[in-house]
Each structure stands twice: as C-alpha cells, then as structure tokens.
C-alpha cells in the first residue's frame, strides 16, 4: 500500500472546480494504475437539476431532434420529481469520444467523487472496450451525427410541415425496436471474389458429377418457388430490420422520408448494445467505483465521514428487495452486476472447491483485474450470466424459478437453489437478459409484387405468447402508412407453422405519404 | 479532462417538445382544463395545476409481447419455503410480479401545466371584440431595438462582420503586406541559398525587402481599434394598450348571494381575459341601489345595501368616473353590468338614453348579464312563458349595435363559462357557425 496522503482531498460536502480537478486526478491515478483501465478522454459537465430533467427526456443525449414524445417523457419525469416519487440520477454518461459526463451541482463532494469513479472511469472503460459497443456504435461520430439529425429534421419540418414530419417520426418510433441489425452484415463481395467463388463452385460440381444422378427420378421443378427465392434474394428477404427494409425498398417514400427513417434507425442501433449490457455495464461501474473509493479511503484521500457517506449511497444503489417484500419490481441490474463482479473476484483469489469445479479456467488465477477486464470486453448480459453466475450467489440470493403454463391451473416451482436447480436457474436468468428471447421475433418474409404489393410479415411466436393486440394493430397501421400498400402480420406457431392471429392494415389517406406525383 | 460549467446554459431545452406534446393532445388537455374549472374556485383559477388525460390518446405503440397468455417463466430472488415441484395458486388477475409493464396499466396520464399554459388553453380561441384604441402613453418607454452601429460599446455587442470588413478595407488601402507575399520572398531566399554559386547580393536585397515588409506588417495591424464596430441598441417606446373595466352591479335587496356569486364569476373571467390582452387593466367597481357609488372589491361583493333600484344612477356614476380618470381617448373601455333585471319603471327612459347615447359611442364593449335564481320556476317552463324583466326589455331596444352590446341570462354557475365563451368566441368562427 502506498503511503498515506497527508491531507484529504476535501472536507465537508462543499466543492468547487479545483476540488473536482483534484478529485479527478486522484481517481484517475487509481483507475489507471491500480485497475489499469483503458478509457476515452473525459469531459465533465456540471449541470442543474432542471437540466438533468431535460437530459432525461431526450434519452440522455445532449441534443436530439424535437418530437412530442420527448415532451411527454419530460412531463412524466417532472411530475414524478415534483411529487418526490423519484429522485434524479446523480450523473449521466454518454458513450462518446470524448466521453461526456454530466454531474449535478447538488451532489456533495463525496458524491462527485463517487460519480466520477463510477461514470468517468467505470462506464467509460466499458464503453470503450466491450465488443458490442465496438461493433455497433461509433463513439467518435455520435455527437456530430446527432447534430446533423437535429438540423436535418428541423429543415424537413420547415420544408414539408411539422405535421408531416411528426407523423413520419411517430411511425418510425413505433418500429424502432424492429430497426436494428442484430448480426453484423457480411461485406458485399466484389466482382473478382464473386467470380472466384463461382469458379470454385463450378469445379466442385464437376468433381461431384456422377452420371448416375441422371437416373434419379425427379420431382416437378416448381417455377413458383424459383420466383419466390429470386424475389427474396433481390429484396434481401427475409429481413428482420423493418426500418432498414422500408428505407431501402418502400416504393412510395420520398428521399427525405427515407433519410429520417435512417436517422431513427441509426439511433436505435446506437442504443442497441446498451439494452444488452445493462447488468454488466452497471456491474462494472459499481465494481470500479467501489475499488476506487476504497483505495482513496485507504490512502487517506477521503475522510472517514465521506467514506461512510459513500457506503450509504453505494448500499442503496446495489440493494435488492426480495420478491415477497412488496417493493419487488424486477431484478436490480446494479445488484446483479455488482455482486457477480465481486463474486468473480473471489473466485480468482480465494476459490472454494465448488468454484474450482464450476470455473476451472479462472478459479485461483489470482489476476482479478485481468479476468474482469477480459469479461467486460467479451461478454454481454446473457452470456455473462450463463457463464459466470456461481452456485454460491444463487444460494445467497435464494433464487427460484417459476413455470407458469397457460393450460395448468397452478404455477409450478421449477427449480430452486440446490444442486439440481443451479443450471436451470442460470439458464433461466440468462434468458431473461437475452434480447433475442425477450423481443418478439418479427420478420418481413415476402412482398406480393405480382399482385397488390401486400407486405407480409411473420411473428414467430415463442411459448405461445402473442403480441399485445392493440399495440400490434397500431404499429401495423403505421407500417402500412410507410409502405403505402396493405400490410399483413401473421403470428405463426413455430411447431406446425399454423397461423394463430393476423393483423392487417391499409394505408391511411393522410398517412406519411407525400411522394405522390 | 475538461470541466465545463453548463449551469448557466439556458434551461428549458424541453420546452419545444413540451409544447408539441400539448399541441398534439390539445383537444384532450383543453377538455381536461375546462373540466378542472368545476373544481376550482375563481380565485385560484390562475394557479398552475395538475391535469389528467386518457393515456390511450398519447400512447406510443410498439410490437411487444402481450402480458397474458402463453407459457412464461420467472426467476425471482428470496425463496424461503418453496421446494422444487411445489405448486402455487395462481394470483387472481393472472398478472405475475415480473409480467406487468411499468406504468402501462395506468389508464391516465397526469402532468402539471404551468400557469401560462393553463390560461392559454383555457382562453384559447377567444378574442376581444373592438380591440381598437391603442394609446401611446408617455413615460413608459421600454424595449430595445437594434439601431445601427457605433464605434464604442461593450465587447459582447461587438459586430465581428462589420469589424472585419473595416479591417480588411483598411489593410487593402494601406497595402499591408500579405502572408503569401512574405512566404514567396522567403521561398525565393531559400531557393537562392540552395543554388550553387554566389547570390549573396540578391539574397541581401531580398532580405532587406523582407525586413521592410515585416516592419510594415507590424505598423499596420491586422485589426486596429478604429476598425471596431459595435451593435448599437436604443430604447424604443412601445405602444401600451390599456383598458379599464367597469363592473356595475345592482346590490339592492333583491339580489341574492347566489346572484352575486354568478356576477362575480363573470367579472373574474372577464378580468382574467382582459389581463391577457392588455398590459394595463384597471377595474372600477360601481354598485348601485337607488344611488350609486364607487367601492373597492371587498365591499362590492360582500356588503349589503337596501333601497330601491335606479340603474341610471350607476351609469351616471360611471360616466363621471370616466370623465375624471379614464378618458376614452386613452383607454379601451369595457363595461360589464350584472343585475337581476329590476328597475324602476320611471327610470327606463333615462337608462336607455344614457346607455345608447353616452356610453355606447365610447365603450368598446358592453355586456349585460342578467342573473337569476338557481331554480327559476319560470325557466323550466321554457322561454315564451317567461316574463322578461324591466331592464331586459329596455335594453332590448338598444341591442345589436354592431355586436358591441350583448345581453345574456344566467341562472347557474355552470352556465357562466359557456356564456362567456359565446360572448368572446373568435369572430370568424362565430360568423361561420352563424351562416351554416
């Protein structure tokens, strides 16, 4: 342990910009030397509570185009805040390069220290290193893009009228969740590579040629099938990114409308990794702030009093009411994440027999920081839980799994925290964080090009859970307005392929179409 | 690391979105605002308040799984007694702890409207008739407007464009050596130096030239204090429109508390409305029995008088006050009279004459509100059978002067607002409705 600091960084709760600078420098030292974090440069912005409310309602972004739904968000937050039903976050951090950290002026000096450790280093490191963020977001470009989007949409409003743009955005927002690419797309091949592939294929066919195949009885070639597959290839179907498909292929949209669809799609894609890494992101940030605050305390940079203040607020953040406490509202990602990070640290340094059995790769490895950083970089919530949730934690949390079958009168306790249940619990919890399991699987399957251009979509129903009907009807209506012709969404039972329900809509005359004539 | 202090940045970033939300839900919010009027007393009409509208109208739909049906699994913390294979009674609603969407079940959307928003929605699509006279009052100059440029001013008012334009013309006029010229000579020197042979003469000459240019560059600065131009602002007197509102009320014994309450509500609405249209609104309360006097608000509404009823006295009093303090040339004059309709028959002719000849020509608008008992037996039998009051009949003769004079009957407080709206509905709308 390094020598004790002679004087704490601050006393009491007051701070000024010098204090923030001193705190930042000390925190940075610990973060980089002890934890070896790799972060974007930081920009700290001090804001008021009112500005925090503003930031809340524009999904945390410093600038965003105007839309009534953000106003609705604002009014909701404002009422809750005024009534004291909800406090405001102490900080807000934006995945950008440089990483922007908003800190509230009301925070005490201790809270500012905590917030800097949590956001400016914890989240920042996670943003910079996690593979999902690297794959899907462009931290450098996001602020410029937002500015472009805001300006572009404002220009469209001037030129085409606020109502037109608003209708379009309503429709686009409704389809936001269907506006992300879930898998990285393959690169388009150039002509040369295409030729090489074709040659290889040809050679393979020649190698495999056997005259006997000729004698096999042939079914009738289905011309229709060929047409379908050709059309599917031309349109890039099936396609789960509905907004992308509309942007590229909807026949009746004007160029500016396509651009706006693109803007909402790009933003949805930007937020896509955040939804999948909530537990890990918060877990990492909590682990980092805990380590940093403890280190500051040990080195005498903060007083006993402020360490106690930190512990109080830390405990509040990572608390979890049990299911029967009356306050249960789902699992707290801070709690799950932080506890798992601490547990992994324990597995690395002081493993039990059980740990060695369950985590042979990391048990007793000793390199806590290295292991955690590897995990932060290469996992998302679902894979993280399914790999690293230990039996010890399941026992500690007293997890249990309920099965609720439609056709059975009772809810069954399927697994509890015992030897037989660990794997089932872990699988179940991982699924709760699996976005492809949680989000309905909706794809565009075909377009009736020969007929009336009906757009056909399918929802592959899992576990017999249908879409919320009223909402589905409205979204299909929006979709029809964008597509310009009829749209049919069929909910398909995966076993047997029978259609459980159909939603249909025709475009409204006053829909977002504009590109006539 | 940067620390940026954003606290002084203008707030209200969400204002635009907030307004858009209100615009979108306008019909609903307006309905909610008018409904909320029932619960509010006239006094706190102006305060901000919570309103509630159906959530469904401002719902943002998305494809999401339904909250019932199908097979679901839940992982929960805090098991105390369950063993694998236990069966639990299904909770009645079928809603499982983790199943519900937060807030979705709530059918109502609640939020707080600010005072201005409330009033805007409340008084929307109303307009003042005859908003004609606008008087430029002396002394009350306010507001600044840009008025050219000046050579001195505060740094924040520096006009960069003007300054740079001046600087450029001065630099051109005085032939300030440009960077390119110097760079060219430097390049030439470098070239000559690199060449074999002796060019020292030429180089020396060039150096001298370079030095001269540099001196000149220093003498003729890039931006000189004489270039500076500041935007100049000057205060401008703004026309201030002002209005006076005369509240006339019969306070004789026949006026019940209920009637006074009706009148008061009408006055309050009118006052609110005038305040929104004019910067200065003054209110004069004149009460009358068989004689009239100017009183303060408290006395006006709450003290009782006995005596007969002579409406003309109130009109006379009003004309006198007008003459003393509110010259019709300077003031927009609004008159609101409330009465139960009693008047001495002998007074009728005088009243009509005063109203038609003296008041109507100078007033912007005269509203006569006849207040009745809450449960008027005659009312329930329908119009034709109802005997019109003395005052109603007399005023009937002057009704219809270009819409300047209106009379309405009110019996219940719920009628006040509709009547008020009817009186002040936008002309265009009213005319359109009249035609169709």
Interface residues (C-beta under 8 A of the other chain):
Chain A: X17 X20 X21 X24 X28 X41 X42 X43 X44 X45 X46 X47 X48 X50 X51 X53 X54 X57 X58 X66 X67 X68 X69 X70 X71 X72 X74 X75 X76 X78 X79 X82 X98 X102 X105 X162 X166 X170 X173 X174 X175 X176 X177 X178 X320 X322 X323 X324 X325 X328 X329 X330 X331 X397 X398 X399 X400 X401 X402 X403 X404 X405 X406 X409 X410 X411 X412 X413 X414 X415 X416 X417 X418 X420 X421 X425 X428 X429 X431 X432 X440 X442 X459 X461 X463 X464 X465 X466 X467 X468 X469 X470 X471 X472 X474 X475 X478
Chain B: X1 X2 X3 X4 X5 X6 X7 X9 X11 X12 X13 X14 X16 X17 X18 X19 X20 X21 X22 X23 X24 X50 X58 X59 X60 X61 X62 X63 X64 X65 X66 X67 X69 X70 X71 X72 X73 X74 X75 X76 X77 X78 X79 X80 X82 X83 X84 X85 X86 X87 X88 X89 X90 X96 X97 X98 X102 X109 X110 X111 X112
